Amino acid sequence: MSVYSVILAGGSGTRFWPLSRAARPKQFLPLASRWPLLVETARRIAPLSTARQTFVSCGAAHASAVRRSLKAIPARNILIEPVARNTAAAIGLAATQVALREPRAVLQVLPADHAVRDDERFRACLREAAHAAEHGSLVTLGIRPTRPETGYGYIQLGDPIDGGAFRVKSFVEKPDEATARSYLQSGQFLWNAGIFVFRADAILGAIAAHLPKLAEALARISPTIGTRGYRAAVGRELKKLPSISIDYGVMEKVDNLAVVRGDFGWSDLGSFASMPEVRRADERGNVVSGEVGAMVDCENCVIFAGKRPLALAGLSEMVVVDTGDVVLVVPKRDSQKVRQLVQAFEVRGLKRYL
Amino acid sequence: MSVYSVILAGGSGTRFWPLSRAARPKQFLPLASRWPLLVETARRIAPLSTARQTFVSCGAAHASAVRRSLKAIPARNILIEPVARNTAAAIGLAATQVALREPRAVLQVLPADHAVRDDERFRACLREAAHAAEHGSLVTLGIRPTRPETGYGYIQLGDPIDGGAFRVKSFVEKPDEATARSYLQSGQFLWNAGIFVFRADAILGAIAAHLPKLAEALARISPTIGTRGYRAAVGRELKKLPSISIDYGVMEKVDNLAVVRGDFGWSDLGSFASMPEVRRADERGNVVSGEVGAMVDCENCVIFAGKRPLALAGLSEMVVVDTGDVVLVVPKRDSQKVRQLVQAFEVRGLKRYL
């Protein structure tokens, strides 16, 4: 069985600003280790897909950064999207590439900006998913929840099929806290991590059924692959498409969906507040990157120090980030307000810091 | 009546670090206006004492900074202390200088690092004190308390004497909060601001009675004033003296003490938390100096921005100071922990930031 991978590196979020910038979004940051998340992701799946079998999808602005980060990946495997059109289009393009080579090959889809603590268990889970996918199912990885998280979508387990996979009873939108708590207790709900495994022909078939416009665009792009006309064709076709996620556009609509349960220390690194999920905290719960000048009576903080010393005292549950040109201070629970700060910087003409 | 002034500029505290540094302590910072506190203090008393009648007491390390700040003051009026020996010695030295010129002249003693909102009322209060001092009393200014402050010493009012002055019933050490509250309600207790007015001969007499060693040292220094031997004599004599405050060494022991009540918007600027006493806060209670990049949902904070933009969200009662080389973040209520940060920097060999 051939297993291809596509790493989705098209993200441009601002939740890790000012660490992340327009030219260097989260997937290029070494948040969970000394390597960028993108590099960690590529390494993590290298035992499953060869470099030739690994695609990376990204925006035009980040193509050269991807190439520099992942030198082993052939240049033609970097799938550049001139306009961002969300995951359905990105996955469709990758599946079209794979289908030209091996229509029945398995394709695994991995966000470039997630962290995984136990790579072995992660790969074991992907292997299980690939087996389930071989027979035509669209397989999603469901993460065993560890807290009543209200920021994720959930997958409800259905009947078991073969080899540890299950049918999917339903996809559920982000729940309120009471509901999330009941999900956690029931054991029947898993986090939707946006990690998918399917045969190239299976996902293209599902796209044809549920996103016909995308299917038509892919059909027009397909003959140009490997030719000079490819880039122009992609640009022309993507521009006409709506921005739709694979979850909403396909996964929630098909009936041959399966889920494989995973428990491998996953984090989507949703904000600075999630740093303790991926970095060891000190005995007072502080996660510190870089050299702090002095910390006195601080607990459960997330600190990114730059070249200058930080002097921090009496802080609790606080995020402090010094990037040299900008200093961010925000309570962990208000991490989502970073977006408003970015907007305020934009409005005030401070775009060079974004 | 000749009125001399001595501005006590010997402070070297760290409570405004990293704004203040060893080479530039608080009195040199423009905390309450665009002028350094020292300059404001000198301006404030200029209508009462001529430049020739104004002395400034400071450490050797700050003498040239004082000269640069106060160009009108004659160089011989800058009283340099080679070693810091607290207020008793500083005031004794100034009184000795004044006594050589006019023994019965009135000397007013003013800390260099306080802020006053209403200069007119302040001067009116000093004039009242000078009148009371003319007859030989040692006069202290008592500030009408505006909150149950536990960080100050208090002066208990005694019987009225003449011209609005009162006898002092007692000096009280920093009270606990319940006591401070009862003081506030009683109307009989005033804050001891460390502002004193007395005749030069009167304070020298009191020093002779209660700090005989200091009196002897001053007697040995006096003949050297205006000669080449002066600096050496001061160094030699100060070194032998203990460090004693005028409050503890003299004021609390004499019986010819009087107090004049003052109500002129006084602040001793004890820490970053006291900034709202001297700077206008915005509608959300934030006192901001410099250009902040963006503030979202912040209230009652004290912010000193440097050249780089600060991005602050969701902060309440927080102090953020960016001096370019150091960034301080500390809750207002923990302002006193700045001292521990300074110690930590010292221990870690980061002295160049102190």
Interface residues (C-beta under 8 A of the other chain):
Chain A: W17 P18 G293 A294 M295 V296 D297 R308 P309 L310 A311 L312 A313 G314 L315 M318 V320 D322 G324 D325 V326 V327 L328 V329 V330 P331 R333 D334 K337 V338 Q340 L341 A344 F345 R348 L350 Y353
Chain B: W17 P18 G293 A294 V296 D297 R308 P309 L310 A311 L312 A313 G314 L315 M318 V320 D322 G324 D325 V326 V327 L328 V329 V330 P331 R333 D334 K337 V338 Q340 L341 A344 F345 R348 L350 Y353
